[in-house]
Each structure stands twice: as C-alpha cells, then as structure tokens.
Amino acid sequence: MTASELAFSCVLLKQPKGFTALCLDVDVASEGPTPAKAKEMLREAVELYIDSAIENNLPYLRPVPPAQDPRIVAPDSVQKTFRLKVNLRVTAVA
C-alpha cells in the first residue's frame, strides 16, 4: 500500500447563511457555517468522491465548466481561493 497526496484548486464563497467551498477540479462542493467548517466538509466530500471514482474505474477529474466557474461568472462572491490537499491510499488487489 502506498500513499499519495493530490492537490486541487478550490474557492470559498460567502452565502447569505454561511459559506460554500467548491473544488474546481472535480466539481464537488460543500457548505458550512464558517469558512473552516466548509473547507473541512469539502475535504471529506472530495475524498469520498475520489475513492468512489477510483473504485468504479471512472475518471476523477471533472473540472467545473467555465460557464459555471464562480471566478468568471461571479467574482465578487469569491472570498478566497485555496489549495485542498487530499491523501490518497492506493491498494493493489489481484
């Protein structure tokens, strides 16, 4: 078993009641009452998405389309851009 670290581009968006964190590289989002909680929930969601994609032999990269990228369509809503690092464990099964 080996471990690898993947890094993804993300944005934090201010909402009327809390925050949304969006991973731009896999089009997965999560919400939380604080920026830290939204980021924590996003990490869990991205890890689950990647595990599921790999387990089902599907591509895990699924970028947000430019027409839906908040940096382009609603730049004022973007509070912060950040990198999300996810640890990935790979196990070979014969």
C-alpha positions as CSV (number, residue, x, y, z in Angstrom):
1,M,0.0,0.0,0.0
2,T,1.3,3.4,-0.9
3,A,0.0,6.9,-0.1
4,S,-0.1,9.9,-2.4
5,E,-1.1,13.5,-1.9
6,L,-3.3,15.2,-4.5
7,A,-3.8,19.0,-4.6
8,F,-6.9,20.7,-6.0
9,S,-7.9,24.3,-6.8
10,C,-10.8,25.5,-4.7
11,V,-12.8,28.6,-3.9
12,L,-14.6,29.8,-0.8
13,L,-17.9,31.6,-1.4
14,K,-19.8,33.7,1.1
15,Q,-23.5,32.8,1.2
16,P,-26.4,34.6,3.0
17,K,-26.2,31.9,5.8
18,G,-22.7,30.5,5.9
19,F,-20.1,29.5,3.3
20,T,-19.7,27.2,0.3
21,A,-16.4,25.6,-0.6
22,L,-16.1,24.4,-4.2
23,C,-13.4,22.2,-5.6
24,L,-12.9,23.4,-9.2
25,D,-11.0,20.3,-10.4
26,V,-13.7,17.7,-9.5
27,D,-16.8,19.9,-9.3
28,V,-17.6,18.9,-5.7
29,A,-19.0,21.4,-3.2
30,S,-19.9,21.5,0.5
31,E,-21.3,24.0,2.9
32,G,-20.6,25.1,6.5
33,P,-21.5,27.9,8.9
34,T,-17.8,29.0,8.9
35,P,-15.0,29.0,6.4
36,A,-13.1,26.3,8.3
37,K,-16.2,24.0,8.6
38,A,-16.9,24.5,4.8
39,K,-13.3,23.5,4.0
40,E,-13.4,20.5,6.3
41,M,-16.6,19.3,4.8
42,L,-15.2,19.8,1.3
43,R,-12.2,17.7,2.1
44,E,-14.4,14.8,3.2
45,A,-16.6,15.2,0.1
46,V,-13.6,15.2,-2.2
47,E,-12.1,12.2,-0.5
48,L,-15.3,10.2,-0.9
49,Y,-15.7,11.3,-4.5
50,I,-12.2,10.3,-5.4
51,D,-12.4,7.0,-3.6
52,S,-15.7,6.2,-5.4
53,A,-14.4,7.2,-8.8
54,I,-11.2,5.1,-8.5
55,E,-13.1,2.2,-7.1
56,N,-15.5,2.3,-10.0
57,N,-12.7,2.8,-12.6
58,L,-14.1,6.3,-13.5
59,P,-12.0,9.4,-14.2
60,Y,-11.8,11.5,-11.0
61,L,-11.0,14.9,-12.7
62,R,-14.2,16.6,-13.7
63,P,-13.5,20.4,-13.8
64,V,-16.2,23.0,-13.3
65,P,-17.2,24.3,-16.7
66,P,-16.0,27.9,-17.4
67,A,-19.6,29.0,-17.7
68,Q,-20.2,27.9,-14.1
69,D,-16.8,28.9,-12.6
70,P,-17.6,31.5,-9.9
71,R,-14.2,33.2,-10.6
72,I,-15.6,34.0,-14.0
73,V,-19.3,34.4,-13.6
74,A,-19.5,35.9,-10.1
75,P,-16.0,37.0,-9.0
76,D,-17.5,39.2,-6.2
77,S,-18.8,36.1,-4.5
78,V,-15.3,34.6,-4.2
79,Q,-14.0,35.1,-0.7
80,K,-10.8,33.2,-1.1
81,T,-9.0,30.7,-3.4
82,F,-7.1,27.9,-1.8
83,R,-5.4,24.5,-2.5
84,L,-7.0,21.4,-1.0
85,K,-4.6,18.6,-0.3
86,V,-6.1,15.1,-0.1
87,N,-4.2,12.0,0.9
88,L,-4.9,9.0,-1.3
89,R,-4.1,5.4,-0.4
90,V,-3.7,3.0,-3.2
91,T,-4.0,-0.7,-2.7
92,A,-3.4,-3.2,-5.5
93,V,-5.8,-6.2,-5.4
94,A,-5.1,-9.2,-7.5
